């Protein structure tokens, strides 16, 4: 229902406090932004408030409100330019698609040509349309009926080309002190970077409301790293009493409350109660729980047109310019709704953030990714007995096998670690085992390795990450395989040739532990090691080589100490048995200094769950390298 901004960008502490407010702000109005060269419906984003905190200046209580022109915020965009995904209407053709209404011009008057009137069929000259007058929203009617409950909504927010947050809201009928009420639960997660450190922002908000949106009580929390702020509010005796705990300090605020005031979801409730389908300026008053004050919102219908969404392609949407006023501070955004008033997307120019309505699957997939992006991935300390780390660094690449003693505080390594392909395990007791990782030379299966049957066709199939039939993939595959492959090569030779060609074409670089879709990777031709592994795995599958991804720890030397780093590498089937290959190594065989936890089919975003579980396993493991 309502769009809630969230952003992932490098922020100072001052800007962070402003970003944290975005989780519960009503959709903030904005003017169209300058064109985004790469904008498409998969990239949307939400907005931010202006600087400073000013006392609320409520409107008078009449049904007609004097029109006001918002001050342009600092860094305001050029209002004459249009963003590419805005509805397709313009001043040259102001008539909305399928409508005879004339959208208002920027000053609120009707957009007109040089003639003062228009000729009707009867030949009568029509007088110019009267200037649109702002009218206060009438929230007395219900915005939702009981038979529509329960209801769930999902949204994704984007910063430029990058998804950075997901929001879900549920609406349920429940029993409260006042009888039947609507319980609204909002959960938002976004990824933010502060001073070079990435962490998750989590917002939880619960309200109890009447079907007309009248708020009865609310509670919530906002967590950013180790900062956790809580708040609650209740309406009683024509007052809203708000209790907040910020950085451990309690604060209470009492606000005079009128019947036509509404809560954090007021803007979308107004649009759903009475969709805007003609030139209109509407005023909404709502409580912002993060500011602890009442704010004013102006909605202005700008026309209708065909506009892209993430749910069903391009459809006719209504464009609503929104301006939120907090004292003398203004924040602008744009909302696009369908004919029923349902918001389908929104744009907030201050941080170049866009928000799109999505399916539950898209939201869940991103939530998994977002949590993986900031997962606490441990660097394992590895004991080396009497050996020297420097000497081992030279010896490990030449070793055909490497042994470890692993002690785990929660699991039996013999049960939790893989015994496939090239890793054998000998149980020592209920919490420890000896693990041997071997190179996979051609020939018979080494002793202690679990035997497997021939892989099925699913091991050569495309996945959610890459569609083998897409034109982009076909062009990329040809640019790599035409260089690498020749007739008569074995599966192993093909795999090594594809790895070498991919390394020459796509560079690996340190960066966020995200896994982007193919289109994003092809635009940059640079990726992190996990993305590189995925690309190689798909190249091999596309050549008919059954392939999976191994997830575990790679032993390395850091600052003179032996450590284990979370890593992924390739396992492929050569027609007889599975063998291993690493995109980061130049030789035909993988260096044996690995500890494998499990294999992944990498068919969907469950790969994120598998990566997190391997990281969690490592956090409770103690590892010693055997001589």
Secondary structure, 3 states (H helix, E strand, C coil): CCCCCCCCCEECHHHHHHHHHHHHCCCCECCCCCCCCCCCCCCCECCCCCCCCCCCCCCCCCCECCCCCCCCCCCCCCCCCCCCCCCCCECCECECCCCCCECECCCCCECCCCCCCCECCCCCECCCCCCCCCEECCCCCCCCCHHHCCEEEEEEEEECCEEEEEEEEEEEEEEECCEEEEEEEEEEEEEEEECCEEEEEEEEEEEEECCCCCEEEEEEEEEECCEEEEEEEEEECCEEEEEEEECCEEEEEEEECCCCCECCCHHHHHHHHCCCCCCCEEEEEEEECCCCEEEEEEEEEEEEEEEECCCCCEEEEEEEEEEEEECCEEEEEEEEECCCCCEEEEEEHHHCEEEEECCHHHHHHHHHHHHHHCCCCCCEEEECCCCCHHHHHHHHCCCCEEEEEEEECCCCHHHHCCCECCEEEEEEECCEEEEEEECCCCCCCCCCCECCCCCCHHHHCCCCCCCCCCHHHHHHHHHHHHHHCCCCCCHHHHHHHHHHHHHHHCEECCCCCCCCCHHHHHHHCEECHHHHHHHHHHHHHHCCCCEEEEEEEEEEEECCEEEEEEEEEEEEECCCCEEEECCCCCCCCCCCCEEEEEEECCCCCHHHHHHHHHHHHHHCEEEEECC
